[in-house]
């Protein structure tokens, strides 16, 4: 019985609310390796590019219009837009935009997209507080540590149950980050986590609708509000995370408590963050990666007679659409991914535009692609071989796609991804300046300068 | 296995998101009996009194201070205060205050406190829209119907799992009420319910902290925001409530779908709403009721030699504190409840003040009370007998306490409860005017007049 399981689980539950609160409140600034620090910059850069990139999307237009009914004060920036809103609404809106293209970051152990809730809340509050870049990055590392550790202790049962784990753990990460920025002590930080624990956000049923990116946004807003409430003396249970009728046991049947505290302050979950190089489901990435490599080896689309893919059955099950009619369908077509990689050498959001998906040369190349199932090949791998008009055959085998933990995106590739997204919104000059600001964020005396760069010029 | 149960349950799931959305969007104004209409007025009056009463509580001070960091525009009223805030924050704050004393209303089948989320969201939005009282009452009836029907289909498993059902169903009720006020069509109303479905609020672990009353407040804010998003074209799953990874199957193992739709538009859940006559746990109510009746029969505290209670074992298990040291402990003391009923003839929030709980005559009478367990007596009943100094013995047996469905509070008693709470905040004159406005709410051309009466005079 569920009730017995809960009680049994609780007997083993350490006081993780207090432990995590103490960690967030007292861990020293930059108390981690250079590698962790570097990953924090990359996480922030990648998040900011995604938020800027989707700033003019229909979901953002709708959300901004709704928020403006509240007549918000101009306290904080909406990345990629000229409007300013109150900090809670800025957290909401930046959380929505950064996840709109499903192109942000992934903590692979839990499939949490950690920056959306945490960075969105932290930047809005930091901008209002006129905090330093150092303080923001500290908040980002600690906030992501909290949400991913809570994810670790519940995954996969919590996700299987139906929760969109990015939003359901995100309010905790956002609360932790904001508590840190506000300088709350351990007790007040525990209150912030406690208030946030009552606000898990997100159902998997929403995938494919605007409410999916709403999840990290609403989690960001909930976490930020929770920290403000705690700062002003609002109270919550001191055992909100671990108690029998607390957060974890209410939203998950798995509660591996040790995940919350193992190597706390030594191992940082942001080290395991990855960034999507391609704007589509992760299962197509190995094929696109191989196709880009073929192109880099000199294979030209016009010389191709046929292309043969060998992939795990899951790839075709999820992305076997042979004749996608538009951009959305193309995200579920391994055939389109292959053609895009060969023709453009990339597969960002622009390469999934409707007019690209239906362009003659793209359609023609796509029709030359055949796929064979081979379950001896790993789900994360792909074999791609091109037969050319002159009879030559060129093959690329990808064991770990670019963007995986084994083959992380280079800093240059991350900047190229950022530019792809930001240039249409901000222009090339401002995009370059914003990249530089994100790169040097830890040394910025005020994050306001960075936020200002993410605002398009007038007109 | 949980996963199999979910799939099995889904096969039987009718499209309740669409059905409820159509009901909320198209049911005619005042399409119910006079009894339902009367209960709607009572629900609103009782809610407003609770919100005004707690307007100066510490939880409200903290919440208001946190919200004011966002520098909200003065769009809507906070009942019992002079501050005005944006409508989403007004929904949050009125939701918090109305549940702070745990003295509001109860839908007994689900122990949902329905007005907190629904009325708080509806009044804030109605005030902003300059809506009529008729529109507000329609929204209240329909919103409460949605949250309580969703509660019916999941109770008790959902509550047992750890959810504070008032908040976890409240965002749906608030979304329905606000969608109705905005005049959304069936599709947009379904989107509002869908967005709200991703935001269940509330853990039972928070009971005893300020986060408990935060739950209806956060649910009110979530529902209101969801309706605004839907109005501006934001999308959600059309099957957000009933899909396998939708709301009900994610937060509950019981999904009795028919509860959502049985007699929809014929039976209204607000008919089953009850109001707490006494500001403490419901299990003490029969004893207080009996004690008040003894007083009304002429029994005077100073003549009492001893009092004997015969109650179900649950009463002493939950409220057996013999020497409460303060107001909070007194809420868990059936002995104090008995003494308060005999001395004051009532047991509102003032009768649980620290200085009352420790007053000599109250302590002296409390010590004359003994309690005996008798499990042949119903949990909702009590036998109270007083032995007087002259040797006489007077007994009162209560089978159904005042405030239960069998013995509802009279309109006069509801007004007295309102006055008890509102007069210390608004003064007697304004309180009387506000009661009259709540009584005549369905005929008010604008709810703004009512909201203005709930604002204390300057100084």
Interface residues (C-beta under 8 A of the other chain):
Chain A: X2 X3 X6 X58 X59 X61 X62 X63 X65 X66 X67 X69 X70 X71 X72 X73 X75 X86 X87 X88 X89 X128 X160 X161 X162 X163 X164 X167 X194 X195 X197 X198 X199 X200 X201 X202 X203 X204 X205 X206 X208 X209 X210 X211 X214 X215 X218 X222 X225 X228 X229 X231 X232 X233 X234 X235 X236 X237 X239 X240 X243 X244 X245 X246 X247 X249 X250 X253
Chain B: X2 X3 X6 X58 X59 X61 X62 X63 X65 X66 X67 X69 X70 X71 X72 X73 X75 X86 X87 X88 X128 X160 X161 X162 X163 X164 X167 X194 X195 X197 X198 X199 X200 X201 X202 X203 X204 X205 X206 X208 X209 X210 X211 X214 X215 X218 X222 X225 X228 X229 X231 X232 X233 X234 X235 X236 X237 X239 X240 X243 X244 X245 X246 X247 X249 X250 X253
